[in-house]
Amino acid sequence: METPAEEGGNVTADENGDGRPDPDPDPTTPMDQDPDPAPPPLDPPVEPEVPPVTSGRPGGATPGTPQVTPPSPPPGSDNAESGRDPDAMPDPGAVPLTGYTSGGPAGTAYNVTIDFVGIWSAELQSAFIEAADYLSTIILGDLPDALVDGIAIDDITITATLDTIDGVGGILGSAGPRELRGDGSYLPATGAMTFDSADAQNQLGLGNWEAIILHEMMHAMGFGSLWSLMGLTSGSVAGGDLRFTGANATDVYQSEFPGIAANDPGAPLGVPVETDGGSGTAGSHWDEVLFNAELMTGYVDTGSFVSLMTIAALEDMGYDTVFDNPYSATDQSAPIPPDPLLDIMG
């Protein structure tokens, strides 16, 4: 998010926590920064030779390289195997987990499995739990299991790694999808999120950690990072006219942000996508100048929020969300859940 980056697509962080080099520039003039690396998938999507018949997840520390040993044990008593009670809050005093799975039954719900690698504190992990629970709340439809290195993956498994990189103010980490489904949807089966331990603790203290984790988890699910592959963009970064063309997000853009859309002659064509910044910023976020504090712009802002437009974009990508999709006869829908950042960000 709003953090300058270095070569290789690494997310970087600054000490004051707003992500912009000191002193802060005019927020209407995005800097050449690369906050979200969104690395390409390690392997191209291929059709599995044998369809998966059971649900499961890899226990390996490296995305796409499951261990041959059994998966990590289920969480303790404060986390049911299929996820916490939606109204229960993570206990910051609890023992750190080795893994966590959100959502309901594997056969009917969208489940986000987090495999924790490194020395995590329960306080840092709680942001992953909250983000995974929220995503399982807004995504209603189960995805077909995906076969990754002979192991069936139910929905998505994300490896979350905490490591020593370069200390506060340097590289924050990286995040993005890894293996994609071979059924033509290109929805990720696995993802990776890696963070520097010093920066993670600093961002937690600054109050940015929860927003950063939800933002990066959406990238691991393909938000922004897979739009082009999915055929959901028009224009180009070089041309300064890149747009997300999903029908649902385009409709919501015009109704949720009428003032912006009214001054945008291209509003009926799609949602403006960021074209400034480095390779991890441009092309994979909503435009910062227009949407500012929306969570999926390229910069962390005080008062970050998740727009209905972002949920509609997930619907356009192929996730069956709470958004009522008028273009699908088989669409599921439900009331929009509370924004998880409202209590945190004010």
C-alpha positions as CSV (number, residue, x, y, z in Angstrom):
1,M,0.0,0.0,0.0
2,E,1.3,3.5,0.7
3,T,4.9,2.6,1.1
4,P,7.8,3.3,-1.3
5,A,9.4,0.2,-2.8
6,E,12.7,-0.9,-4.2
7,E,13.7,-3.0,-7.2
8,G,12.4,-6.5,-7.3
9,G,8.9,-5.6,-6.3
10,N,9.4,-5.5,-2.6
11,V,7.0,-3.4,-0.4
12,T,8.9,-0.8,1.6
13,A,7.9,1.1,4.7
14,D,8.8,4.5,6.2
15,E,9.2,5.2,9.9
16,N,6.4,7.7,10.3
17,G,3.9,5.2,8.9
18,D,2.1,7.1,6.2
19,G,4.2,5.4,3.5
20,R,5.2,8.5,1.8
21,P,8.9,9.7,1.9
22,D,9.4,12.5,4.5
23,P,8.3,15.2,4.2
24,D,4.9,14.1,2.9
25,P,4.3,15.2,-0.7
26,D,1.0,16.6,-1.9
27,P,-1.3,13.6,-1.8
28,T,-2.7,14.6,-5.2
29,T,0.7,14.0,-6.7
30,P,1.5,10.3,-6.3
31,M,5.2,9.6,-5.9
32,D,7.1,7.0,-8.0
33,Q,6.6,4.3,-5.4
34,D,6.2,0.5,-5.6
35,P,4.2,-0.5,-2.5
36,D,2.6,-3.7,-3.8
37,P,4.9,-6.2,-5.7
38,A,2.1,-8.6,-6.6
39,P,4.5,-11.2,-8.0
40,P,3.3,-13.2,-10.9
41,P,2.2,-16.8,-10.3
42,L,5.1,-19.3,-10.0
43,D,3.4,-21.7,-12.3
44,P,1.0,-21.2,-15.2
45,P,-2.5,-22.5,-14.6
46,V,-2.9,-26.1,-15.9
47,E,-5.7,-28.5,-15.9
48,P,-5.1,-31.2,-13.2
49,E,-4.7,-34.7,-14.5
50,V,-6.8,-36.1,-11.7
51,P,-9.6,-34.0,-10.2
52,P,-9.2,-33.5,-6.5
53,V,-11.6,-35.5,-4.4
54,T,-10.8,-34.3,-0.9
55,S,-10.3,-30.9,0.7
56,G,-7.0,-30.1,2.3
57,R,-4.2,-27.6,2.4
58,P,-0.4,-27.7,2.1
59,G,1.6,-27.3,5.3
60,G,4.8,-26.2,3.5
61,A,6.7,-23.1,4.2
62,T,7.2,-22.3,0.5
63,P,4.2,-21.5,-1.6
64,G,3.5,-24.3,-4.0
65,T,5.9,-26.7,-2.3
66,P,3.7,-28.6,0.2
67,Q,5.5,-30.8,2.8
68,V,4.9,-34.5,2.7
69,T,4.1,-34.4,6.4
70,P,0.5,-33.9,7.5
71,P,-0.8,-30.3,7.5
72,S,-0.4,-28.1,10.5
73,P,-2.7,-29.0,13.4
74,P,-6.0,-27.2,13.7
75,P,-6.1,-24.0,15.9
76,G,-6.7,-24.3,19.6
77,S,-10.1,-24.0,21.4
78,D,-10.4,-20.3,20.6
79,N,-10.5,-21.0,16.9
80,A,-12.8,-23.7,15.5
81,E,-11.4,-25.7,12.5
82,S,-13.8,-23.9,10.2
83,G,-13.2,-20.5,11.7
84,R,-14.1,-18.3,14.7
85,D,-17.6,-17.3,15.5
86,P,-18.2,-14.1,13.5
87,D,-18.8,-12.1,16.6
88,A,-15.8,-13.4,18.5
89,M,-12.7,-11.2,18.6
90,P,-9.2,-12.7,18.5
91,D,-7.6,-12.9,21.9
92,P,-4.4,-10.9,21.8
93,G,-3.1,-12.8,24.8
94,A,-3.5,-16.2,23.1
95,V,-0.7,-18.5,22.1
96,P,0.4,-17.8,18.5
97,L,-1.0,-20.1,15.9
98,T,0.7,-22.3,13.3
99,G,-2.3,-22.0,11.0
100,Y,-5.9,-20.7,10.8
101,T,-8.8,-21.4,8.5
102,S,-11.7,-19.0,8.2
103,G,-15.3,-19.5,7.1
104,G,-17.8,-22.4,7.4
105,P,-17.8,-25.9,6.1
106,A,-15.2,-26.5,3.4
107,G,-17.8,-27.8,0.9
108,T,-20.1,-24.8,1.0
109,A,-18.1,-21.8,2.2
110,Y,-15.2,-19.7,0.9
111,N,-12.3,-20.6,3.2
112,V,-9.0,-18.7,3.6
113,T,-6.3,-20.8,5.2
114,I,-3.2,-19.0,6.6
115,D,0.0,-21.0,7.2
116,F,2.2,-18.9,9.5
117,V,5.9,-19.3,9.0
118,G,8.4,-17.5,11.4
119,I,8.1,-16.2,14.9
120,W,4.7,-14.5,15.0
121,S,3.0,-12.8,18.0
122,A,-0.7,-13.4,18.5
123,E,-1.2,-9.7,18.2
124,L,0.3,-9.5,14.7
125,Q,-1.6,-12.7,13.7
126,S,-4.9,-11.2,14.8
127,A,-5.0,-8.9,11.7
128,F,-4.7,-12.0,9.5
129,I,-7.6,-13.7,11.4
130,E,-9.8,-10.7,11.1
131,A,-9.0,-10.2,7.4
132,A,-9.6,-13.9,6.6
133,D,-12.9,-13.9,8.5
134,Y,-14.1,-10.8,6.7
135,L,-13.3,-12.2,3.3
136,S,-15.1,-15.4,4.1
137,T,-18.1,-13.2,5.1
138,I,-18.2,-11.2,1.9
139,I,-17.5,-14.2,-0.4
140,L,-20.4,-16.6,-0.2
141,G,-19.5,-19.2,-2.8
142,D,-17.2,-22.1,-2.4
143,L,-14.7,-22.7,-5.2
144,P,-13.8,-26.1,-6.7
145,D,-10.8,-27.6,-5.0
146,A,-7.6,-27.1,-6.9
147,L,-4.8,-29.7,-7.2
148,V,-1.4,-28.2,-6.3
149,D,1.6,-30.5,-6.4
150,G,-0.8,-33.4,-5.8
151,I,-2.6,-31.8,-2.9
152,A,-6.2,-30.6,-3.1
153,I,-6.5,-27.0,-2.0
154,D,-9.9,-25.8,-0.7
155,D,-10.4,-22.2,-1.9
156,I,-7.1,-20.6,-1.0
157,T,-4.0,-21.2,1.2
158,I,-1.8,-18.2,1.9
159,T,1.7,-18.7,3.4
160,A,2.3,-15.7,5.8
161,T,6.0,-15.4,6.5
162,L,7.6,-13.1,9.1
163,D,11.3,-12.6,8.7
164,T,14.2,-10.3,9.4
165,I,14.8,-8.2,6.3
166,D,16.3,-4.8,6.9
167,G,14.7,-3.2,9.9
168,V,12.3,-0.3,10.3
169,G,11.8,1.9,7.3
170,G,13.2,-0.4,4.7
171,I,11.5,-3.3,2.9
172,L,8.1,-4.0,4.5
173,G,7.6,-7.2,2.5
174,S,5.8,-8.7,-0.5
175,A,2.4,-10.2,-1.3
176,G,0.6,-11.8,-4.3
177,P,-1.0,-14.9,-5.8
178,R,1.0,-17.9,-6.6
179,E,-0.6,-21.0,-8.2
180,L,-3.8,-20.3,-10.2
181,R,-6.8,-22.6,-10.9
182,G,-6.7,-24.3,-14.2
183,D,-10.4,-24.1,-14.8
184,G,-10.3,-20.9,-16.8
185,S,-11.2,-18.7,-13.8
186,Y,-7.6,-17.9,-13.0
187,L,-8.6,-17.5,-9.3
188,P,-5.6,-18.3,-7.1
189,A,-5.4,-21.5,-5.1
190,T,-2.3,-20.3,-3.2
191,G,-0.8,-17.0,-2.3
192,A,2.1,-15.6,-0.3
193,M,2.5,-12.7,2.1
194,T,6.0,-11.9,3.6
195,F,6.8,-9.1,6.0
196,D,9.8,-7.7,7.8
197,S,9.4,-8.3,11.5
198,A,10.7,-4.8,12.5
199,D,8.4,-3.0,10.1
200,A,5.4,-5.2,11.0
201,Q,5.7,-4.3,14.7
202,N,6.2,-0.6,13.7
203,Q,3.1,-0.6,11.5
204,L,1.1,-2.3,14.3
205,G,2.1,0.5,16.7
206,L,1.1,3.2,14.1
207,G,-2.3,1.6,13.7
208,N,-1.8,0.7,10.0
209,W,-1.3,-3.1,10.4
210,E,-4.9,-4.2,10.0
211,A,-5.5,-2.2,6.9
212,I,-2.2,-3.4,5.4
213,I,-3.0,-7.0,5.9
214,L,-6.5,-6.8,4.5
215,H,-5.2,-4.9,1.5
216,E,-2.3,-7.4,0.8
217,M,-4.6,-10.4,1.4
218,M,-6.9,-9.1,-1.4
219,H,-3.8,-8.9,-3.7
220,A,-3.0,-12.5,-2.8
221,M,-6.5,-13.4,-4.0
222,G,-5.8,-11.7,-7.3
223,F,-7.2,-8.2,-6.8
224,G,-5.3,-5.9,-9.2
225,S,-2.6,-8.5,-9.7
226,L,-4.7,-10.7,-12.1
227,W,-7.1,-8.2,-13.7
228,S,-5.2,-8.2,-17.0
229,L,-5.0,-12.0,-17.2
230,M,-8.7,-12.2,-16.5
231,G,-9.5,-9.8,-19.4
232,L,-10.9,-7.1,-17.0
233,T,-8.9,-4.1,-18.1
234,S,-8.8,-1.6,-21.0
235,G,-6.3,1.0,-21.9
236,S,-2.8,1.0,-20.5
237,V,-0.5,2.3,-17.8
238,A,1.7,4.0,-20.4
239,G,-1.3,5.7,-22.0
240,G,-2.6,6.9,-18.6
241,D,-6.1,5.5,-19.4
242,L,-6.2,2.1,-17.7
243,R,-9.6,1.1,-16.4
244,F,-11.1,-1.9,-14.7
245,T,-14.0,-3.0,-17.0
246,G,-15.9,-5.4,-14.8
247,A,-19.6,-4.6,-15.3
248,N,-20.6,-4.7,-11.6
249,A,-17.7,-2.4,-10.4
250,T,-18.4,-0.1,-13.3
251,D,-22.0,0.3,-12.3
252,V,-21.2,0.8,-8.6
253,Y,-18.5,3.3,-9.4
254,Q,-21.1,5.6,-11.0
255,S,-23.6,5.1,-8.1
256,E,-21.3,5.0,-5.1
257,F,-19.0,7.9,-6.3
258,P,-21.4,10.0,-8.4
259,G,-19.4,13.2,-8.0
260,I,-16.3,11.6,-9.3
261,A,-18.1,9.8,-12.1
262,A,-19.9,12.9,-13.2
263,N,-16.6,14.5,-14.0
264,D,-15.2,11.5,-15.7
265,P,-16.3,11.2,-19.4
266,G,-15.1,7.6,-19.4
267,A,-17.1,6.5,-16.4
268,P,-19.4,4.2,-18.4
269,L,-16.3,2.4,-19.7
270,G,-14.9,1.3,-16.3
271,V,-13.2,2.3,-13.1
272,P,-10.0,4.4,-13.3
273,V,-7.0,2.4,-12.2
274,E,-3.7,3.9,-10.9
275,T,-1.2,4.7,-13.6
276,D,1.4,6.5,-11.5
277,G,4.0,5.0,-9.3
278,G,6.2,2.0,-9.7
279,S,5.4,-1.4,-11.1
280,G,3.7,-2.6,-8.0
281,T,1.5,0.5,-7.7
282,A,0.5,1.3,-11.2
283,G,-2.0,-1.1,-12.8
284,S,-3.2,-2.9,-9.7
285,H,-5.0,-0.3,-7.5
286,W,-7.8,2.1,-7.8
287,D,-6.7,5.6,-8.7
288,E,-5.3,7.4,-5.6
289,V,-6.2,10.9,-6.6
290,L,-9.8,10.0,-7.2
291,F,-10.5,7.4,-4.5
292,N,-8.0,8.5,-1.8
293,A,-8.9,6.6,1.4
294,E,-10.4,3.6,-0.3
295,L,-8.5,0.5,1.0
296,M,-7.5,-0.7,-2.5
297,T,-5.7,2.5,-3.6
298,G,-2.0,2.2,-3.5
299,Y,-1.5,4.3,-0.4
300,V,-2.4,3.8,3.3
301,D,-4.7,6.6,4.5
302,T,-6.2,7.5,7.8
303,G,-9.8,6.5,7.7
304,S,-9.3,3.7,5.1
305,F,-12.6,2.0,4.1
306,V,-13.7,-0.9,1.9
307,S,-16.1,0.4,-0.8
308,L,-18.9,-1.5,-2.4
309,M,-17.0,-1.0,-5.6
310,T,-14.2,-3.2,-4.3
311,I,-16.6,-5.9,-3.4
312,A,-18.3,-5.6,-6.8
313,A,-14.8,-6.0,-8.4
314,L,-14.3,-9.3,-6.6
315,E,-17.7,-10.3,-8.0
316,D,-16.5,-9.4,-11.5
317,M,-13.3,-11.5,-10.9
318,G,-15.4,-14.6,-10.4
319,Y,-15.9,-14.7,-6.6
320,D,-19.6,-15.1,-5.6
321,T,-19.9,-12.3,-3.1
322,V,-22.6,-10.6,-1.0
323,F,-23.0,-8.2,-3.9
324,D,-26.3,-8.7,-5.8
325,N,-25.0,-9.3,-9.3
326,P,-27.8,-8.5,-11.8
327,Y,-25.8,-10.2,-14.6
328,S,-25.9,-13.6,-13.1
329,A,-29.0,-15.8,-12.7
330,T,-27.3,-18.1,-10.2
331,D,-25.8,-15.3,-8.1
332,Q,-25.9,-15.5,-4.3
333,S,-26.3,-12.3,-2.3
334,A,-26.6,-11.1,1.3
335,P,-26.6,-8.0,3.3
336,I,-23.2,-6.1,3.1
337,P,-21.4,-6.8,6.4
338,P,-19.8,-4.1,8.5
339,D,-16.6,-2.7,7.3
340,P,-13.9,-4.2,9.5
341,L,-11.7,-1.1,9.3
342,L,-14.3,1.3,10.7
343,D,-13.7,0.5,14.4
344,I,-9.9,0.4,13.8
345,M,-9.4,3.4,11.6
346,G,-12.2,5.6,13.0
